[in-house]
Amino acid sequence: MKKELLEGLSEEQIEKLKACKNNEEILKAAKEEGVELNDEQLSAVSGGSACEEVNCPRCGSSDTEMIDETFYSNPVYKCHGCGCQWTDRNKEVR
């Protein structure tokens, strides 16, 4: 997990937010904790690419980024190494 995205949150708060089932629950729990989450932080605790290193399905490189966060449930990633683009849901290579 990219800890810098979750600066200011305690480990206990992060675990509470990760236990939530959807973004609405995460936002409600965060509000109860007195925490305001930005989009990147929401993605980090709800399973977006900010949570963990994502390796390219084509070349295996970890030099990747999420290029479309429109739908957190199916983000689009890009590899800086080979240029491959894919979705997290089923690793479709474009």
C-alpha contacts under 8 A as a table, 3 or more apart, distances in Angstrom:
res1	aa1	res2	aa2	distance
1	M	44	A	7.35
1	M	50	A	6.47
1	M	51	C	4.24
1	M	52	E	4.48
1	M	53	E	7.25
2	K	5	L	5.93
2	K	6	L	7.49
2	K	44	A	7.72
2	K	50	A	6.03
2	K	51	C	6.09
2	K	52	E	6.73
3	K	6	L	5.27
3	K	7	E	6.41
4	E	7	E	5.24
5	L	40	E	6.89
5	L	41	Q	5.73
5	L	44	A	7.29
5	L	50	A	7.79
6	L	9	L	5.76
6	L	14	I	7.87
6	L	41	Q	6.11
6	L	44	A	7.72
9	L	13	Q	5.95
9	L	14	I	6.40
9	L	35	V	7.96
10	S	13	Q	5.09
10	S	14	I	6.27
11	E	14	I	5.07
11	E	15	E	6.17
12	E	15	E	5.19
12	E	16	K	6.24
13	Q	16	K	5.09
13	Q	17	L	6.22
13	Q	33	E	7.58
14	I	17	L	5.15
14	I	18	K	6.10
14	I	45	V	7.02
15	E	18	K	5.03
15	E	19	A	6.25
16	K	19	A	5.28
16	K	20	C	6.98
16	K	29	A	7.65
17	L	20	C	5.49
17	L	26	I	5.37
17	L	29	A	6.56
17	L	30	A	6.98
17	L	45	V	6.33
17	L	46	S	7.91
18	K	26	I	7.62
18	K	45	V	5.33
18	K	46	S	6.36
20	C	23	N	7.65
20	C	25	E	5.56
20	C	26	I	5.59
21	K	25	E	6.46
21	K	26	I	7.64
22	N	25	E	5.44
22	N	26	I	6.36
22	N	46	S	7.14
23	N	26	I	4.90
23	N	27	L	6.13
23	N	42	L	7.34
23	N	46	S	6.67
24	E	27	L	5.21
24	E	28	K	6.19
25	E	28	K	5.07
25	E	29	A	6.03
26	I	29	A	5.19
26	I	30	A	6.00
26	I	42	L	7.60
26	I	46	S	7.67
27	L	30	A	5.05
27	L	31	K	6.12
27	L	37	L	7.40
27	L	42	L	7.93
28	K	31	K	5.15
28	K	32	E	6.28
29	A	32	E	5.03
29	A	33	E	6.28
30	A	33	E	5.00
30	A	34	G	6.24
30	A	35	V	4.95
30	A	36	E	6.53
30	A	37	L	7.19
31	K	34	G	4.89
31	K	35	V	5.41
31	K	36	E	6.50
32	E	35	V	7.47
37	L	40	E	7.93
37	L	41	Q	5.63
37	L	42	L	5.98
38	N	41	Q	5.32
38	N	42	L	6.19
39	D	42	L	5.03
39	D	43	S	6.15
40	E	43	S	5.07
40	E	44	A	6.17
40	E	50	A	7.12
41	Q	44	A	4.92
41	Q	45	V	6.40
41	Q	50	A	7.94
42	L	45	V	5.45
42	L	46	S	5.98
43	S	46	S	5.11
43	S	47	G	5.98
43	S	48	G	4.52
43	S	49	S	7.17
43	S	50	A	6.35
43	S	51	C	7.36
43	S	72	Y	6.74
44	A	47	G	5.80
44	A	48	G	5.46
44	A	49	S	6.87
44	A	50	A	4.67
44	A	51	C	4.47
45	V	48	G	7.41
45	V	51	C	6.62
46	S	51	C	7.97
46	S	72	Y	7.93
47	G	50	A	7.52
47	G	51	C	5.82
47	G	72	Y	7.73
48	G	51	C	5.80
48	G	52	E	7.99
48	G	72	Y	6.04
48	G	73	S	7.70
48	G	75	P	7.40
49	S	52	E	5.85
49	S	53	E	6.99
49	S	54	V	6.61
49	S	65	E	7.48
49	S	66	M	6.23
49	S	75	P	7.99
50	A	53	E	7.55
53	E	62	S	6.45
54	V	62	S	5.95
54	V	64	T	6.54
54	V	65	E	7.84
55	N	60	G	5.22
55	N	61	S	5.34
55	N	62	S	4.46
55	N	63	D	7.41
55	N	64	T	6.76
56	C	59	C	5.66
56	C	60	G	4.56
56	C	61	S	5.27
56	C	62	S	6.45
56	C	63	D	7.99
56	C	64	T	6.89
56	C	78	K	7.76
56	C	79	C	5.93
56	C	84	C	7.28
57	P	60	G	5.69
57	P	91	K	6.91
57	P	93	V	7.69
58	R	82	C	7.95
58	R	84	C	6.89
58	R	93	V	7.76
59	C	81	G	7.81
59	C	82	C	6.94
61	S	64	T	7.15
61	S	79	C	7.11
61	S	81	G	6.55
62	S	79	C	7.71
63	D	79	C	6.05
63	D	80	H	5.65
63	D	81	G	6.49
64	T	77	Y	6.79
64	T	78	K	5.54
64	T	79	C	4.35
64	T	80	H	5.72
64	T	81	G	7.85
65	E	77	Y	5.53
65	E	78	K	5.53
65	E	79	C	6.70
65	E	80	H	7.85
66	M	69	E	6.75
66	M	75	P	6.70
66	M	76	V	5.76
66	M	77	Y	4.28
66	M	78	K	6.38
67	I	75	P	7.67
67	I	76	V	5.73
67	I	77	Y	5.44
67	I	78	K	6.43
68	D	71	F	7.79
68	D	75	P	5.68
68	D	76	V	5.04
68	D	77	Y	7.10
69	E	72	Y	5.71
69	E	74	N	7.95
69	E	75	P	5.16
69	E	76	V	6.94
70	T	75	P	6.88
71	F	74	N	5.49
71	F	75	P	5.84
72	Y	75	P	5.55
73	S	89	R	7.56
74	N	87	T	6.13
74	N	88	D	5.79
74	N	89	R	5.58
75	P	87	T	5.75
75	P	88	D	6.04
75	P	89	R	7.91
76	V	85	Q	6.88
76	V	86	W	5.65
76	V	87	T	4.57
76	V	88	D	6.67
77	Y	85	Q	5.48
77	Y	86	W	5.41
77	Y	87	T	6.15
77	Y	88	D	7.39
78	K	83	G	6.29
78	K	84	C	5.69
78	K	85	Q	4.41
78	K	86	W	6.70
79	C	82	C	5.88
79	C	83	G	5.01
79	C	84	C	5.29
79	C	85	Q	6.48
80	H	83	G	5.52
80	H	84	C	7.89
84	C	93	V	6.61
84	C	94	R	6.48
85	Q	92	E	8.00
85	Q	93	V	5.78
85	Q	94	R	5.23
86	W	91	K	5.54
86	W	92	E	5.02
86	W	93	V	4.66
86	W	94	R	5.89
87	T	90	N	6.30
87	T	91	K	5.25
87	T	92	E	5.69
87	T	93	V	7.48
88	D	91	K	5.38
88	D	92	E	7.84
